[in-house]
Amino acid sequence: MEGEVDYLILAEAGLLRLGIEVPRLRLPLDYFPPEPGQGLIAVVAPEDSPIAKRLSEASDPLAMAMAMAEREFVRTLRAGCGVPVGGVSEALKGDLMKFIAGAASPEGASMAVIRVRGNRSRPEDLGRRAAEELKRFL
């Protein structure tokens, strides 16, 4: 705000959490997919425990499918926190999902974004296909 930089790219969640109000523009998912798994909450419990049953009843099947697609995307790419990739899944009408994936070259000279569609009942296939498609550009 003091003119030291022209622009910054920051996570909106962090700005909100810290109560920082600044003029901002949201980058569109279709061109700037976030790191996979953002916004998901996972809880682990013994499979035969009462808490596991309650968690299963409270679980959102769509959120679970999206998480599975994004997790398989990362696993297939063998990507970690230091790899400049993004991937996000979205629900479409009916039983369809869309996966948007993007990657930048290490030096930032080039970037690729791909989009694939698939069935919500096979989220791992969607994540794997997105990763394989994106590998062509890496």
N, C-alpha and C positions, 0 to 999 in steps of 0.2 A: 504494500500500500504506500510505501515511501519511494517508489520508483526504482528500486534496485533491480527488478526484473520486469520483463514485459508480460510474460505468461508463466503459469505453473500448472502442472497437471497433478491433481491431488484426488484422493478418494473422498467422495462426498460423505460417506459414512463417518469418516474421521472428523470432517469439518462440523457435521451435525453433533457428533458426540462431544466435541470440544466447545460447542456453542459459538463457532466462528461464523459470522455473517459477512460474506464478501460477494461481490458480483460474480456469477458463475454461469457457465454454459455446460450442459450435459453432453458428453460425447456420445453419438449414436452407437448402439450395440452392433449394428450392421457393419460398422467400420472399425470399431474399437472394442472388441470383445474383452471382458475382464478376465482375470486369472480364474481358472475353473474352480468351482466349489464355493464361490463367494456367497455368503448369506445362509449357508446351510448349517444346521445344528445336528450333531450326531451324538447319540447316547448308546453306550454299550452296557449290556446286562447279560447274565447267564440265561441261556435260551429257555430253560425250564422254570425260570423264576416268575413270581407274580408281577414284578415290575416290567419284565419283558412282554408279558401279555398286555399290560396296560399301555406300554409304549407302542406296541403293534396296533392296538385299537386307535391310538391317537395319531399314528403316522399318516402322512399325506401321500397317497400312491403316486401322484404326479411329481411331487418334490423328490420322492425316492427314485423314480425313473430318471429325472433330470440329474440327480446326484450320480446315479450309476453310469449314465452316458458320459458325464464330465470326468468321472474317475477313470473310466476305460480310455478316454481320450488321452489323459496324462500318462497312464500306464503304457499305452501303445507307443506314444512319443518318447517314453523314458525321459520325460521332462521333470525338472525340479524348479525350485524357486529362482534359480539363476538363469533360466532359459526364457527368452522374451517371446512367450506364447500366451495366447488368450483363447478361451473357449467357453461358450455358454449355450445352454439348451433352452428352448422355449416351446411351450405348448401351442399347437395349431388346432384347427377344428377336428373333431372326432378323435381318432386314436393316433393322430400324426404329431410328430415333434420335428422341430428344426434345430440344427446345430450350426452355430456360427463360430468359426475358428480363424485365428489370425496369428501371424508370426512376423517378427522383424529379424533382419540379418543382425549378427552380433555388433557390427559397426553402425547399424541404423541406416544404411544406405538404401535398403529396399524393404518392402513390406508386402505380405500377401494375406488376403482374406478369402475364405471359402465358405460356402453354405451347402449343407446337405439336409435332406429330409429322410425321415424313417418312421417306423412304427413304435409307438410308446411301449408296446409289450416286449420289444427287443432293444432296450436302451443301450446295452453294451455294443451291439452291432452298429448303432448310430455313432457312438463315440469312437469306435475303432475305424469306421469308414471315414469320419472327419479327420482323424489323425493321419490315416494313409493318404488321403487326398492332399492334406497340407504338406506332407513329407515331400511331395513332388516339387514344392517351391522352396524347400530349405536347402 
